[in-house]
């Protein structure tokens, strides 16, 4: 059963009472929160996602509640609870959705140590998995958002989940947060894309969430093999160049970008080295999304032919 | 004697699993959802995972449960790596001074490879040194990169004058805190165990100049720390440690014979009484004598016992993750006051509590 198959009142019932058991990639999240606007946004962004009808073992039990304090009426707030704890300061009530998304990321990054978690976007086409490690200025979310509207499957825009036993990439196709100018860029780039409400004045500026393509969500149980690591760097108006990147540097950058490299110790080291050894490594500087995509498509085609 | 009246259903579930790990084989999703959360909150998730792994039960468990158990184990392993390294660095810094240093608690469990160390989430390094060498140790560490963590002058005075340890130190390149103790309870405390006795009986371990406490002293220290130096709040993990230590050391025939006289010698019979009473009642620790009889004249009075029986279980356990109870807040507050009352006399306690309350409101 999917979220979209529920009418809004039914969805609210789940969210307000027993909790909604939502399947996002390999993680089952139990969501609970008595917030009407949040229910609507979840219906919009998570429509294609499966839900469980009864109780299942959840990876995270998340609850969004309005704290009972002096600010209940004036500039109301919302607090993120996970397993009975509140790891963050309260957010303004209007920013409940960004809080939920960031909170879920935090839960995953601090707990899912049965994966090596890279801070990277991951896309796939014709069996070719590309890992796009995140660095400031890389523009990975925007690039991912563009790629998935030009024939690439979304595995994730944030978490490169590398399964420990076989190094396969595990999909986590969640809504993609777009910031500031990127929102309009993607709207223009892909008019068919569904973008959720705008949330101004977050810590990162204005944020809106892109609904992941239905096909990507439906294929979320399909792992991919990592074949290529590409380090993107966006430079407005700059030339678009795809060139090979030193594996030594690639290893350092990949390990540094991981959320839990240190937690995994030796295992993390071995996984990262194996990945860099078996993948082709490139650096991509680009000034236009279309040009970047042309380069990556060409790369995919040449590797597919080989 | 079962003392679990104040426990929520989630706490009771956790208790059942701690007492008998195979209980999880009967679990449905509902029970797993509760157990995984309370156990994580109580910091015993990895401990349970270890026990299940040892009994070769993991294959029979649902994948999602195993993933969370393994995730908790990964975190434990990382902390243990950090701890070992910190102890290694401390050893390097202090070895030349030839000052006798005893590793306490987690550090000792780790280096002595005790069963209690398995799955245990490590936090700080605790070391006991003779009071006369305290300044030398602090200076030596400062010179080699360790810095004080609490800069507030009040906290500095508080630690140096009244407490049993220096303000915490941390090496500038790392995150692990080190606490240097000169005795095991604050100097203002009602109980005064003589640290020299502990130092004299300390045992060596292979490969390091650091020593560890003798088994009976380890148990007594753990008991004293939990019942006389903490507010018991969320400290179930410490009770589980005690249970593990007792079971492990019980294998030596002489352990129980030595424990009681040593407790008398160190004036720690009261904390030992509580330790044995609650490990036995809650975790089923096998104690080879009747605790009530053995402690006859030195037990706390009936009203105190009754009160503690009501307060301790509720405070130790984390509580139900979905239905917190205000009563637990009251219980914890009472034990918080108790812990301070035990640490310092009234004339020091009142201003200290007032100051703490003011600070919290300011925040």
Interface residues (C-beta under 8 A of the other chain):
Chain A: X28 X30 X54 X55 X56 X57 X58 X59 X61 X83 X84 X85 X111 X112 X113 X114 X260 X262 X263 X264 X265
Chain B: X28 X29 X30 X32 X33 X36 X37 X40 X41 X62 X64 X65 X67 X68 X70 X71 X74 X75 X77 X78 X81 X318 X319 X321 X322 X324
